[in-house]
Amino acid sequence: MTVVLRWLGYIQASHLPLPELIKFVLFANLSIVGMNVSLMWNSVGFYQIAKLCMIPVSCLLEVLLDKIRYSRDTKLSIVVVLIGVAVCTVTDVSVNTRGLIAAMIAVWSTSLQQYYVHFLQRNYSLGSFNLLGHTAPAQAAALLILGPFLDYWLTNKRVDAFDYNVSAVFFIILSCTIAVGTNLSQFICIGRFTAVSFQVLGHMKTILVLVLGFIFFGKEGLNLHVVLGMILAVVGMIWYGSASSKPGGKERRSYSMPTDKSQKHGVVLSDSGELDDKV
């Protein structure tokens, strides 16, 4: 897809240092493997709790690395979102040692990957399409080489022994196609806002999954505390949007970029911004 996007002119020539690319690919691939292994080794309830921990970790990274200061209302709105999502998603909670380690790796690697999306776009004047063009091929190559061996080590099953019938291949291709849009929307959202804003917005997806599940698969599990949790989470998201957009809601010290770098990448940033606006 990055080759197609480059051919269509959506991805322009840009520069990303190799050490930065390697770090991003490491965080991103650890995130993918960590989240899947966490779900495999933990109960659904503990998996959801681990996902909720990503917002505090992302906040911590922004405070430590970007010197961002949050207002009281912004902090309280994040707490409301976390409580609301926890109420309607966390049920059974059981913890084991290997599951806890997998969850910790998943939380920190995902938070670092999402922080790095914003960091790379800001520091190297990369638009969402250009960053995707740099990172997606490297990520795919690394997972293609290491994935089958890691999968066999974790599950004792070989990927080549799977029954690749027409239905399975169709859904694999469909999943990959949707993933391109998911990655691009993540890069655009984090590039324009921050990893914390993306995490808060991401919990709206959790609410929608629950609602659609109740609509299409029956109302089993739908009760008063789940509905109240959904309402509380949505109220918290609206409050976060209002609080973080007010003066002082979320402040960062001004960054001074080198003049030559700004001039070198200025055209690329402008073009990429227009592409992101269209998307």
DRENPA-788273 format. One record per residue (C-alpha): residue number from 1; x, y, z; residue in one letter. Coordinates in pm, whole numbers, m for minus. Each point is the difference from the previous one (the first is absolute). Example, Ala and Ser with C-alpha at 12.3 -4.5 7.8 and 13.67 -1.06 7.14 Angstrom:
BEGIN
{1 {1230 m450 780} 'A'} {2 {137 344 m66} 'S'} 
This chain:
BEGIN
{1 {0 0 0} 'M'} {2 {288 239 69} 'T'} {3 {131 m70 m351} 'V'} {4 {m343 81 m143} 'V'} {5 {m31 317 211} 'L'} {6 {348 109 m110} 'R'} {7 {m94 m61 m365} 'W'} {8 {m318 207 47} 'L'} {9 {201 289 148} 'G'} {10 {m129 m22 356} 'Y'} {11 {347 m88 134} 'I'} {12 {280 244 m85} 'Q'} {13 {374 m35 38} 'A'} {14 {96 65 363} 'S'} {15 {270 m91 252} 'H'} {16 {m20 m212 314} 'L'} {17 {329 m106 166} 'P'} {18 {54 m377 16} 'L'} {19 {45 m12 383} 'P'} {20 {m337 174 45} 'E'} {21 {m165 m241 m244} 'L'} {22 {146 m302 183} 'I'} {23 {m125 131 337} 'K'} {24 {m348 61 m140} 'F'} {25 {m20 m345 m160} 'V'} {26 {117 m159 328} 'L'} {27 {m269 179 203} 'F'} {28 {m273 m62 m259} 'A'} {29 {72 m372 m43} 'N'} {30 {31 m54 376} 'L'} {31 {m338 171 30} 'S'} {32 {m164 m233 m252} 'I'} {33 {149 m316 150} 'V'} {34 {m47 119 359} 'G'} {35 {m370 83 m41} 'M'} {36 {m76 m334 m164} 'N'} {37 {198 m202 254} 'V'} {38 {m158 198 286} 'S'} {39 {m346 m93 m128} 'L'} {40 {109 m363 m44} 'M'} {41 {148 m40 350} 'W'} {42 {m232 225 206} 'N'} {43 {m371 12 75} 'S'} {44 {m198 253 m206} 'V'} {45 {m53 209 315} 'G'} {46 {372 36 72} 'F'} {47 {68 65 m370} 'Y'} {48 {m245 293 15} 'Q'} {49 {163 134 317} 'I'} {50 {340 m13 m176} 'A'} {51 {m145 196 m294} 'K'} {52 {m135 263 241} 'L'} {53 {352 42 144} 'C'} {54 {120 136 m336} 'M'} {55 {m152 345 64} 'I'} {56 {187 58 330} 'P'} {57 {323 m132 m157} 'V'} {58 {m47 227 m306} 'S'} {59 {m63 294 234} 'C'} {60 {319 m83 191} 'L'} {61 {203 m13 m323} 'L'} {62 {m134 338 m112} 'E'} {63 {69 158 341} 'V'} {64 {355 m140 20} 'L'} {65 {109 28 m364} 'L'} {66 {m204 294 m135} 'D'} {67 {m43 198 324} 'K'} {68 {m378 14 m54} 'I'} {69 {m211 132 286} 'R'} {70 {m363 m108 40} 'Y'} {71 {m267 211 168} 'S'} {72 {m210 m142 283} 'R'} {73 {m306 m33 m227} 'D'} {74 {200 m190 m263} 'T'} {75 {130 m245 262} 'K'} {76 {m348 m50 150} 'L'} {77 {m156 m58 m344} 'S'} {78 {258 m275 m72} 'I'} {79 {m85 m164 334} 'V'} {80 {m373 10 m89} 'V'} {81 {70 m168 m338} 'V'} {82 {207 m273 169} 'L'} {83 {m266 m67 264} 'I'} {84 {m278 m11 m261} 'G'} {85 {182 m243 m228} 'V'} {86 {106 m215 297} 'A'} {87 {m360 m23 126} 'V'} {88 {m136 m125 m333} 'C'} {89 {286 m227 m112} 'T'} {90 {185 m147 300} 'V'} {91 {m168 m317 128} 'T'} {92 {208 m302 100} 'D'} {93 {353 85 111} 'V'} {94 {265 m265 51} 'S'} {95 {376 63 m4} 'V'} {96 {296 m230 m64} 'N'} {97 {370 77 m19} 'T'} {98 {59 m46 m372} 'R'} {99 {m326 180 m82} 'G'} {100 {106 294 219} 'L'} {101 {338 23 m175} 'I'} {102 {m168 m13 m343} 'A'} {103 {m246 273 105} 'A'} {104 {281 225 126} 'M'} {105 {194 m41 m326} 'I'} {106 {m319 69 m199} 'A'} {107 {m90 315 198} 'V'} {108 {345 160 m9} 'W'} {109 {84 m93 m361} 'S'} {110 {m340 122 m127} 'T'} {111 {30 326 194} 'S'} {112 {356 55 m128} 'L'} {113 {m105 m81 m358} 'Q'} {114 {m287 249 12} 'Q'} {115 {221 264 161} 'Y'} {116 {260 m61 m270} 'Y'} {117 {m256 58 m278} 'V'} {118 {m49 356 126} 'H'} {119 {371 47 75} 'F'} {120 {118 m103 m349} 'L'} {121 {m263 205 m183} 'Q'} {122 {90 308 205} 'R'} {123 {379 m32 3} 'N'} {124 {50 m109 m361} 'Y'} {125 {m289 193 m161} 'S'} {126 {m164 m320 m123} 'L'} {127 {m364 m22 m100} 'G'} {128 {m209 m306 78} 'S'} {129 {40 m153 m347} 'F'} {130 {376 53 m1} 'N'} {131 {45 m154 345} 'L'} {132 {m210 m298 m108} 'L'} {133 {218 m31 m311} 'G'} {134 {314 m23 214} 'H'} {135 {m126 m228 276} 'T'} {136 {m252 m242 m156} 'A'} {137 {241 m186 m235} 'P'} {138 {261 m39 278} 'A'} {139 {m266 m121 247} 'Q'} {140 {m141 m247 m252} 'A'} {141 {345 m139 m88} 'A'} {142 {95 m46 367} 'A'} {143 {m329 m176 85} 'L'} {144 {16 m215 m312} 'L'} {145 {346 m127 94} 'I'} {146 {m45 m37 378} 'L'} {147 {m376 m60 23} 'G'} {148 {m19 m371 m97} 'P'} {149 {282 m97 240} 'F'} {150 {m148 205 286} 'L'} {151 {m345 m141 m69} 'D'} {152 {130 m358 13} 'Y'} {153 {189 73 323} 'W'} {154 {m314 138 169} 'L'} {155 {m266 m238 m137} 'T'} {156 {188 m310 m125} 'N'} {157 {m187 41 m330} 'K'} {158 {154 68 m341} 'R'} {159 {m160 271 m214} 'V'} {160 {61 m201 m319} 'D'} {161 {m205 m289 145} 'A'} {162 {m314 215 25} 'F'} {163 {m292 m82 m232} 'D'} {164 {4 300 m236} 'Y'} {165 {m341 m49 m158} 'N'} {166 {m180 266 m205} 'V'} {167 {m188 138 300} 'S'} {168 {314 31 213} 'A'} {169 {198 172 m277} 'V'} {170 {m289 242 m66} 'F'} {171 {m15 108 364} 'F'} {172 {379 26 26} 'I'} {173 {6 235 m301} 'I'} {174 {m300 195 137} 'L'} {175 {170 33 340} 'S'} {176 {323 126 m158} 'C'} {177 {m189 251 m216} 'T'} {178 {m183 139 302} 'I'} {179 {331 13 189} 'A'} {180 {144 242 m258} 'V'} {181 {m283 244 74} 'G'} {182 {38 m58 374} 'T'} {183 {374 77 m7} 'N'} {184 {m47 307 m217} 'L'} {185 {m278 140 219} 'S'} {186 {220 m61 307} 'Q'} {187 {290 191 m156} 'F'} {188 {m226 290 m104} 'I'} {189 {m171 24 339} 'C'} {190 {319 m22 209} 'I'} {191 {184 233 m238} 'G'} {192 {m268 268 34} 'R'} {193 {m63 m49 373} 'F'} {194 {191 m228 241} 'T'} {195 {18 m364 105} 'A'} {196 {m218 74 305} 'V'} {197 {m274 155 m215} 'S'} {198 {16 m303 m229} 'F'} {199 {m35 m235 297} 'Q'} {200 {m303 190 133} 'V'} {201 {m156 m5 m346} 'L'} {202 {87 m370 m31} 'G'} {203 {m226 m87 292} 'H'} {204 {m293 125 m208} 'M'} {205 {79 m301 m219} 'K'} {206 {m43 m224 306} 'T'} {207 {m343 151 66} 'I'} {208 {m102 m43 m366} 'L'} {209 {115 m364 1} 'V'} {210 {m221 m66 303} 'L'} {211 {m300 180 m151} 'V'} {212 {33 m178 m337} 'L'} {213 {43 m332 182} 'G'} {214 {m327 54 186} 'F'} {215 {m176 104 m323} 'I'} {216 {119 m290 m217} 'F'} {217 {53 m282 250} 'F'} {218 {m272 53 259} 'G'} {219 {m20 180 331} 'K'} {220 {172 m265 212} 'E'} {221 {228 181 244} 'G'} {222 {m179 333 m45} 'L'} {223 {m103 133 340} 'N'} {224 {m28 327 189} 'L'} {225 {362 27 111} 'H'} {226 {125 m60 m357} 'V'} {227 {m229 276 m134} 'V'} {228 {109 236 279} 'L'} {229 {365 m79 m75} 'G'} {230 {m52 85 m370} 'M'} {231 {m172 329 85} 'I'} {232 {274 90 250} 'L'} {233 {275 m76 m255} 'A'} {234 {m165 212 m272} 'V'} {235 {m53 289 244} 'V'} {236 {369 m25 96} 'G'} {237 {107 10 m366} 'M'} {238 {m209 311 m65} 'I'} {239 {139 160 316} 'W'} {240 {357 m89 m104} 'Y'} {241 {m52 160 m343} 'G'} {242 {m128 318 162} 'S'} {243 {257 15 281} 'A'} {244 {308 m79 m210} 'S'} {245 {m91 259 m266} 'S'} {246 {m32 286 251} 'K'} {247 {300 226 73} 'P'} {248 {213 m174 261} 'G'} {249 {m182 m331 m45} 'G'} {250 {306 m161 m152} 'K'} {251 {315 210 m36} 'E'} {252 {342 m79 m138} 'R'} {253 {323 198 7} 'R'} {254 {78 145 m341} 'S'} {255 {233 m202 m219} 'Y'} {256 {260 178 m213} 'S'} {257 {87 m199 m308} 'M'} {258 {322 64 m196} 'P'} {259 {m55 239 m288} 'T'} {260 {167 m216 m263} 'D'} {261 {m211 m304 92} 'K'} {262 {m318 207 m12} 'S'} {263 {90 135 m341} 'Q'} {264 {107 m343 m126} 'K'} {265 {m324 m172 100} 'H'} {266 {m237 298 m22} 'G'} {267 {m143 m90 m341} 'V'} {268 {m49 m363 96} 'V'} {269 {m184 96 321} 'L'} {270 {m228 239 m185} 'S'} {271 {m89 m256 m267} 'D'} {272 {m51 m274 258} 'S'} {273 {m226 225 207} 'G'} {274 {m222 58 m303} 'E'} {275 {m18 m377 m63} 'L'} {276 {m93 m60 364} 'D'} {277 {m275 264 m29} 'D'} {278 {m146 m183 m301} 'K'} {279 {4 m333 187} 'V'} 
